[in-house]
Amino acid sequence: MEAIRNAIEAASGKLAEHPEMAVGTDAAALAGHEEGLRFRVDGPNGAITTDMSESVGGGASAPTPGWLMRAALAACDATTVAMEAARDGIELSDLTVSVESDTDFRGVLGVEGAPHPGPLAVRVRIELAAPDATEDQLREIVRRAEARSPVRDAIAREVSMSTEIETASPAPSS
């Protein structure tokens, strides 16, 4: 906990003095097709695989991209809660974050009149305990963590998004 608090304080201090260092491009995630609806996504610290359910033509061999989004939110919220607890010098004895969502699958399938393809609602449940903290202190830690969770922010706030398309056309036949 002390190491986390010291690292947060050092990084915060450095970025407060040099705000130009705070903005940068995040590491890319590169999805490559394996087969069917199965993709391997490579990043700087390893790879993950996604697949879709058999009901839409996938092999159900790996988590879906939607589940990975929920996993990313659960992990990010848990991480920011742990960071905020460390910032306050509170050692958590328990921390569990679960994320579930409601989806109308007609959206991703392009069924006419369907709502959005993404989740209609997302629910986060955070369970935490600390022997030396009050309920109010724990609730304040969660409040700050939610305000600082990058994945939560990306899901909840409309962010600028662009797409570049490169195509490879076959050579004309002669």
C-alpha positions in Angstrom: 0.0 0.0 0.0 2.8 2.4 0.9 4.6 1.7 -2.4 1.4 2.4 -4.3 0.8 5.7 -2.5 4.4 6.8 -3.0 4.2 6.0 -6.7 0.9 7.9 -7.1 2.2 10.9 -5.3 5.4 10.9 -7.4 3.6 10.6 -10.7 1.0 13.2 -9.7 3.7 15.6 -8.6 5.6 15.2 -11.8 2.6 15.6 -14.0 1.4 18.7 -12.0 4.8 20.3 -12.7 5.0 19.1 -16.4 1.4 18.8 -17.7 2.7 18.5 -21.2 3.9 15.0 -20.2 0.4 13.9 -19.2 -1.1 13.5 -22.7 0.0 10.7 -25.1 -1.1 8.0 -27.4 -2.0 4.7 -25.6 -0.6 1.4 -26.8 -2.5 0.0 -29.8 -4.6 -3.2 -29.7 -4.2 -5.0 -33.0 -6.9 -7.5 -33.9 -6.0 -10.1 -36.5 -8.4 -12.7 -38.0 -7.8 -16.3 -37.1 -10.9 -18.1 -38.4 -14.6 -17.6 -38.5 -15.4 -15.0 -35.8 -12.3 -15.7 -33.8 -9.7 -12.9 -33.5 -6.4 -12.6 -31.8 -5.7 -9.2 -30.3 -2.1 -8.4 -29.6 -0.8 -5.6 -27.4 2.5 -4.6 -25.7 2.1 -7.1 -22.8 0.6 -10.2 -24.6 -2.4 -11.3 -26.5 -6.0 -12.2 -26.0 -8.4 -14.1 -28.2 -12.1 -13.3 -28.8 -14.9 -15.4 -30.4 -18.6 -15.1 -30.7 -21.3 -17.5 -29.6 -22.4 -20.4 -31.9 -25.8 -18.8 -32.3 -24.2 -16.1 -34.5 -21.7 -18.3 -36.3 -18.8 -18.2 -33.8 -17.1 -21.1 -32.2 -17.7 -20.0 -28.6 -14.0 -20.8 -28.0 -13.1 -17.5 -26.2 -14.7 -14.5 -24.5 -16.7 -12.2 -26.6 -15.6 -8.6 -27.1 -18.6 -7.4 -25.1 -17.5 -9.6 -22.1 -14.0 -8.2 -22.4 -15.5 -4.7 -22.2 -17.2 -5.6 -19.0 -14.0 -7.3 -17.7 -12.0 -4.1 -18.6 -14.5 -2.0 -16.6 -14.4 -4.4 -13.6 -10.6 -4.4 -13.6 -10.3 -0.7 -14.1 -12.8 0.2 -11.3 -11.1 -2.3 -9.0 -7.7 -0.8 -9.8 -8.8 2.8 -9.2 -10.5 1.8 -5.9 -7.3 0.1 -4.7 -5.3 3.2 -5.8 -7.6 5.6 -3.9 -7.6 3.4 -0.8 -3.7 3.4 -0.9 -3.8 7.2 -1.4 -5.7 7.4 1.9 -3.5 4.9 3.7 -6.4 2.4 4.0 -5.5 -1.2 3.5 -8.5 -3.1 2.0 -9.2 -6.6 3.3 -11.7 -7.3 0.5 -12.3 -5.8 -2.9 -14.6 -7.4 -5.5 -16.1 -5.7 -8.6 -18.7 -7.3 -10.8 -20.1 -5.8 -14.0 -23.1 -6.9 -15.9 -25.1 -5.4 -18.7 -28.4 -5.7 -20.6 -28.2 -6.0 -24.4 -30.7 -6.3 -27.2 -28.8 -8.5 -29.6 -30.9 -7.4 -32.5 -28.6 -4.3 -32.7 -25.4 -6.2 -33.5 -27.3 -8.4 -36.0 -28.7 -5.4 -37.8 -32.3 -6.4 -37.4 -34.5 -3.6 -38.6 -35.9 -1.3 -35.9 -33.3 -2.6 -33.4 -31.9 -0.3 -30.7 -28.2 0.4 -30.3 -25.8 -2.5 -30.8 -24.1 -1.8 -27.4 -25.4 -2.3 -23.9 -28.7 -0.7 -23.0 -27.6 -0.6 -19.3 -24.5 -1.4 -17.3 -24.5 -2.2 -13.6 -21.4 -2.2 -11.4 -21.3 -3.8 -7.9 -18.4 -2.9 -5.7 -17.9 -4.9 -2.5 -15.1 -3.7 -0.3 -14.0 -3.9 3.3 -11.2 -2.4 5.5 -10.8 -3.1 9.2 -9.7 0.5 9.9 -12.1 2.5 7.7 -15.6 3.7 8.2 -18.4 3.1 5.8 -18.3 6.8 4.8 -14.5 6.6 4.1 -15.1 3.5 1.9 -17.9 5.2 0.0 -15.7 8.3 -0.6 -12.9 6.0 -1.9 -15.4 4.5 -4.4 -16.8 7.9 -5.4 -13.3 9.2 -6.2 -12.3 5.9 -8.0 -15.4 6.1 -10.2 -14.5 9.7 -11.1 -11.0 8.6 -12.1 -11.6 5.2 -13.8 -10.5 5.6 -17.5 -12.6 2.7 -18.8 -15.7 3.9 -16.9 -15.2 7.3 -18.4 -14.8 6.0 -21.9 -18.0 4.0 -21.6 -20.1 6.7 -19.9 -18.9 9.8 -21.9 -19.1 10.3 -25.6 -15.5 10.3 -26.9 -14.2 11.4 -30.2 -13.7 8.4 -32.5 -12.4 8.1 -36.0 -11.9 5.3 -38.5 -9.3 5.0 -41.2 -9.9 2.5 -43.9 -7.3 0.9 -46.1 -8.4 -1.5 -48.8 -6.4 -3.9 -50.9 -8.0 -4.4 -54.3 -7.1 -7.2 -56.6 -5.0 -6.3 -59.6 -7.1 -5.8 -62.7 -7.0 -8.8 -65.0 -5.7 -8.3 -68.5 
